[in-house]
Amino acid sequence: MKRLAALLLLAWAACDPQKANWGLDAIDGMTTPPDDPTLGCGVTFPADSTAQKRAECTFQPGALASQSLGVDAQLAARIPIRHVIVLMKENRSFDHLLGKLHDVQPDVEPIPADYSNLGAGGAPVLPAHATTTCIPFDPNHQSQSIAACIDGGKMDGFVKNAAATTASDGSFATSYYDAGDLPYDYWLASTFAIADRDFAPMATGTFANRNFLMFATNAGVVDTGILYAPPSTPSIFQELMSAGFTWGAYSDGAPLSASLGWSATDPGVHPLSALLDALDHGTLPNVAFVDGIENVDDDHPLADVQHGEAWTKTIVDHAMASPEWSRLAVLWTYDECGAFADHVPPPAACDGGERGPRVPLVAISPWAKRHYVSHVVRDHTAITRFVELLFGLPALGARDANSDALLDLFDFSCGRDLSVPAAPSPGTGGCPNPPPPGAD
């Protein structure tokens, strides 16, 4: 219901003459700086000498990567990635979406054989193969529910929460998909670089977690659909523009998953076709934030995740065929777990904030390490710091100032095979009877 409230707020804002002005109008007149044609392989980073300081939250807002990562501006400017696509989808945990990834990528931690949740009657509920790719339930996933799911780190409250907030016994919350269900998603996750310790920045729903990506803070937002971040909040959008770099928000649904109340008429907002056209013609902005249509191809229940998988493949196919592929990184992730089970207790952030359960994060790029698993603990602000590193931007907050910037996911050495590997087709047939509208 809170998600519905958020979309109603979005519709209201779109026709309200007092709609918030974010002051970003100039983006529609900006031109993306030309890429340096000399950029290429051969960039190596010094040993990470500041990891302990970052763990202790030593660095403050405004810190540059040269301070917090030991990567000076000249070295950062030689990194051959000048375009980043942030493909953030909705409401799936790591164990739920990729619960059998260990079978094809052994470096990923498997779901423990003894992991279970407590059923409504107290009996253990074990993880089980999902019976459909369009689960007809959307469990509550705001702060109170996610706290109950985490249950003080026992990670055993997902089934009870699902039973209490849907018309079901809640057992679907411990379901998982395998490579037969999602062959393309599994191929991406096992072929490129995946992080198996990436957590939602906050133990709550969409708005607050997406705010961490854009502002490196929740900006006062806790649960979805109640408040928007104030337009005066310093943002990655403003940072990029101030430094002469460009961004765009692309969606055929609610831009940025409705988290800022933007509509299709806001500055910087474009349909998905504009993203595909920019990829095809080599005119991508420096950073593109890409979202699907709510409940259709963004993986938010009640969506068919096979349909969402095909949507992802369309974007990645265009990226791999783009003239800008050699200077591009696609970061595929999820905003939060959606109250689907994950067995790993979320660690506190360095600033003391309580993170939410794990979500997938995959770096797709010719420069991404192949068949690599990162175990570095991070959250969405690592993406923020990656952008700040590439474009010489200061940290927005303490979280991004003390993040690792995803550096272990990439290898910029010379002599690597940068060819595009063959990919399988997306899965089909997992949702023979789609749930009717309003099923949950």
Residue pairs with C-beta under 8 A, 6 or more apart in sequence:
2 142
2 205
2 223
2 224
2 225
2 226
3 138
3 205
3 206
3 224
3 225
3 294
3 300
4 225
5 225
5 226
6 206
6 207
6 224
6 225
6 258
6 259
7 254
7 258
7 294
9 225
9 228
9 258
9 261
10 254
10 258
10 261
10 262
10 263
13 19
13 20
13 261
13 263
14 263
14 265
19 261
20 228
20 231
20 261
21 231
22 231
22 237
22 260
22 262
22 266
22 267
23 231
23 238
24 237
24 238
24 241
24 266
24 267
24 268
25 267
26 241
26 267
27 237
27 241
27 246
27 247
27 248
27 267
27 268
28 267
28 268
30 241
30 244
30 246
31 246
32 245
32 246
32 283
32 284
32 285
32 286
33 244
33 245
33 246
33 286
35 82
35 324
35 327
36 82
39 78
39 79
39 80
39 82
39 327
40 80
40 326
40 414
41 80
41 412
41 413
41 414
41 415
41 416
42 78
42 412
42 413
42 414
43 75
43 78
43 79
43 80
43 412
44 412
44 413
45 70
45 71
45 75
45 407
46 70
46 71
47 70
48 69
48 70
48 404
48 407
49 70
50 58
50 67
50 68
50 69
50 70
51 404
53 59
53 68
53 402
54 68
54 350
54 402
54 403
54 404
55 350
55 402
56 350
57 350
57 351
57 398
57 402
58 402
59 67
59 68
59 395
59 398
59 401
59 402
60 395
60 398
60 401
61 216
61 394
61 395
61 396
61 397
61 398
61 401
62 394
62 395
62 401
63 394
63 395
63 401
64 73
64 388
64 392
64 394
64 395
65 71
65 73
65 76
65 385
65 388
65 389
65 392
65 405
66 72
66 73
66 76
68 395
68 401
68 402
69 385
69 389
69 404
69 405
69 407
71 389
71 407
73 392
76 389
76 390
76 392
77 392
79 389
79 390
79 412
80 326
80 327
80 367
80 412
81 327
81 328
81 329
81 365
81 367
81 390
81 410
82 286
82 324
82 327
82 328
82 390
83 284
83 285
83 286
83 287
83 288
83 324
83 327
83 328
83 329
84 286
84 287
84 288
84 328
84 329
84 330
84 331
84 386
84 387
84 390
85 275
85 284
85 287
85 288
85 290
85 315
85 319
85 328
85 329
85 330
85 331
86 213
86 287
86 288
86 289
86 290
86 331
86 333
86 383
87 290
87 312
87 315
87 330
87 331
87 332
87 333
88 210
88 213
88 257
88 289
88 290
88 291
88 333
88 334
88 335
89 291
89 292
89 298
89 299
89 300
89 308
89 312
89 332
89 333
89 334
89 335
90 206
90 257
90 292
90 294
90 298
90 299
90 300
90 303
90 334
90 335
90 338
91 138
91 141
91 206
91 299
91 300
91 301
91 334
91 335
91 336
91 337
91 338
91 339
91 340
92 299
92 305
92 334
92 337
92 338
92 340
92 359
92 360
93 334
93 337
93 338
93 340
93 341
93 342
93 357
93 358
93 359
94 196
94 198
94 337
94 342
94 344
94 357
94 358
94 359
94 360
95 111
95 127
95 176
95 340
95 341
95 342
95 343
95 358
96 175
96 176
96 177
96 337
96 340
96 341
96 342
97 176
97 177
97 182
97 185
97 299
97 305
97 334
97 340
97 360
98 108
98 176
98 177
98 185
98 186
98 189
98 360
99 111
99 127
99 176
99 177
99 178
100 176
100 177
100 178
100 179
100 186
101 108
101 186
101 189
101 190
101 194
102 108
102 109
102 110
102 111
103 178
103 179
104 179
104 186
104 190
105 189
105 190
105 194
105 371
105 373
107 372
107 373
108 194
108 196
108 373
109 196
109 344
111 127
111 176
111 343
112 343
115 126
115 127
115 155
115 343
116 124
116 125
116 126
116 127
116 156
116 174
117 124
117 125
117 155
117 156
117 157
117 158
117 159
117 160
117 173
117 174
117 341
118 124
118 125
118 156
118 157
118 159
118 160
119 125
119 159
119 160
119 163
119 169
119 170
119 171
120 159
120 160
120 163
120 164
120 169
120 170
125 159
125 170
125 171
125 174
126 174
127 174
127 175
127 176
127 341
128 171
128 174
128 175
128 176
129 175
129 176
129 177
129 178
130 172
130 175
130 176
130 177
130 181
131 175
132 430
132 431
132 433
133 177
133 181
133 182
133 304
133 305
133 306
133 427
133 430
133 431
134 302
134 303
134 304
134 305
134 430
134 431
134 434
134 435
135 172
135 175
135 301
135 302
136 301
136 302
136 435
136 439
136 440
137 162
137 166
137 167
137 168
137 172
137 301
137 302
137 439
137 440
138 166
138 300
138 301
138 302
138 338
138 440
139 145
139 158
139 161
139 162
139 165
139 166
139 170
139 173
139 338
139 339
139 340
140 161
140 164
140 165
140 339
141 204
141 205
141 336
141 337
141 338
141 339
142 204
142 205
142 222
142 223
142 224
143 202
143 203
143 204
143 205
143 222
143 223
145 161
145 165
145 339
146 203
146 204
146 205
146 336
146 337
146 339
146 356
146 357
147 203
148 157
148 160
148 161
149 155
149 157
149 158
149 161
149 337
149 339
149 341
149 357
150 157
150 203
150 345
150 346
150 356
150 357
151 157
153 345
154 345
155 341
155 342
155 343
155 344
155 345
155 357
158 170
158 173
158 174
158 339
158 340
158 341
159 169
159 170
159 171
159 173
159 174
159 341
160 170
161 170
161 173
161 339
162 168
162 170
162 171
162 172
162 173
162 339
163 169
163 170
164 170
165 339
166 440
167 440
173 339
173 340
173 341
174 341
175 340
177 185
177 305
178 186
179 186
180 427
181 305
181 306
181 427
181 430
182 305
182 306
182 309
182 426
182 427
183 424
183 425
183 426
183 427
184 309
184 310
184 312
184 313
184 423
184 424
184 425
184 426
184 427
185 305
185 309
185 312
187 423
187 424
188 312
188 316
188 332
188 362
188 364
188 423
189 360
189 362
190 371
191 370
191 371
191 421
191 423
192 362
192 363
192 364
192 365
192 368
192 369
192 370
192 372
193 362
193 363
193 368
193 369
193 370
193 372
193 373
193 374
193 409
193 410
194 360
194 361
194 362
194 363
194 372
194 373
194 374
195 361
195 362
195 373
195 374
195 375
195 376
195 378
195 406
195 409
196 358
196 373
196 374
196 375
197 344
197 358
197 374
197 375
197 376
197 377
197 378
198 333
198 358
198 359
198 360
198 361
198 378
198 379
198 382
199 346
199 347
199 355
199 356
199 357
199 358
199 359
199 377
199 378
199 379
200 209
200 335
200 336
200 337
200 346
200 355
200 356
200 357
200 358
200 359
200 379
200 380
201 208
201 209
201 212
201 213
201 218
201 349
201 353
201 355
201 356
201 379
201 380
201 381
201 399
202 208
202 209
202 212
202 218
202 222
202 353
202 354
202 355
202 356
203 346
203 354
203 355
203 356
203 357
204 222
204 223
204 224
204 336
204 356
205 223
205 224
205 336
206 224
206 257
206 258
206 259
206 335
206 336
207 221
207 223
207 224
207 225
207 227
207 228
207 259
208 218
208 221
208 222
208 223
208 224
209 218
209 335
209 336
209 356
209 380
210 256
210 257
210 259
210 335
210 380
211 217
211 218
211 219
211 221
211 229
211 259
212 218
212 379
212 380
212 381
212 384
212 399
213 236
213 380
213 381
213 383
213 384
214 229
214 235
214 236
214 237
214 256
214 259
214 260
214 384
215 229
215 233
215 234
215 235
215 236
215 396
215 397
216 381
216 384
216 395
216 396
216 397
216 398
216 399
216 400
216 401
217 233
217 396
217 397
217 399
219 229
219 230
219 233
220 227
220 229
220 230
221 227
221 228
221 229
224 259
228 259
228 260
228 261
229 259
229 260
234 396
235 396
236 247
236 287
236 384
236 387
236 388
236 393
236 396
237 247
237 268
239 388
239 391
239 393
239 394
239 396
240 246
240 247
240 286
240 287
240 387
240 391
240 393
241 247
243 391
243 392
243 393
245 285
245 286
245 287
245 391
246 285
246 286
246 287
247 268
247 285
247 286
247 287
247 288
247 289
248 268
248 269
248 270
248 274
248 275
248 278
248 285
248 287
248 288
248 289
249 255
249 256
249 262
249 266
249 268
249 269
249 270
249 288
249 289
249 291
250 269
250 270
250 271
250 272
250 274
250 275
250 288
250 289
250 290
250 291
251 269
251 271
251 272
251 290
251 291
251 292
251 293
252 271
252 272
252 292
252 293
253 291
253 292
253 293
253 294
253 296
253 298
254 262
254 263
254 291
254 294
255 262
255 263
255 264
255 266
255 269
255 289
255 291
256 262
256 289
256 291
257 291
257 294
257 298
257 335
258 294
262 269
263 269
264 271
272 290
272 315
275 284
275 288
275 290
275 315
275 318
276 314
276 315
276 318
277 283
278 284
278 285
278 288
279 318
279 319
279 321
279 322
279 324
280 318
280 321
280 322
281 323
282 322
282 323
282 324
284 322
284 324
284 328
286 390
286 391
287 387
290 315
291 298
292 298
292 299
292 308
292 311
294 300
295 301
295 302
295 303
296 303
296 307
297 303
297 307
297 308
297 310
297 311
298 308
299 305
299 308
299 334
300 338
301 338
301 440
302 434
302 435
302 439
302 440
304 430
304 431
304 434
305 430
306 426
306 427
306 428
306 429
306 430
306 431
307 431
309 426
309 427
310 426
312 332
313 423
313 425
313 426
315 330
316 330
316 332
316 364
316 423
317 423
319 325
319 328
319 330
319 364
320 420
322 328
325 366
325 420
326 366
326 418
328 365
328 366
329 363
329 364
329 365
329 367
329 368
329 410
330 363
330 364
330 365
331 361
331 362
331 363
331 364
331 383
331 386
331 406
332 360
332 361
332 362
332 364
333 359
333 360
333 361
333 362
333 380
333 383
334 359
334 360
335 359
335 380
336 356
336 357
336 359
337 356
337 357
337 358
337 359
341 357
342 357
342 358
344 357
344 358
346 354
346 355
346 356
346 357
346 358
347 355
347 377
348 354
348 355
349 355
349 379
349 399
350 398
350 399
350 402
351 398
351 399
351 402
353 399
355 379
361 378
363 406
363 409
363 410
365 410
366 418
366 420
367 410
367 411
367 412
367 418
368 409
368 410
368 411
369 408
369 409
369 410
369 411
370 417
372 409
374 408
374 409
376 404
376 408
378 403
378 404
378 406
379 399
379 403
381 397
381 399
381 400
381 403
382 400
382 403
382 404
382 405
382 406
383 406
384 396
384 399
384 400
384 403
385 395
385 400
385 401
385 403
385 404
385 405
385 406
386 405
386 406
387 393
388 394
388 395
388 396
388 400
388 405
389 405
389 407
395 401
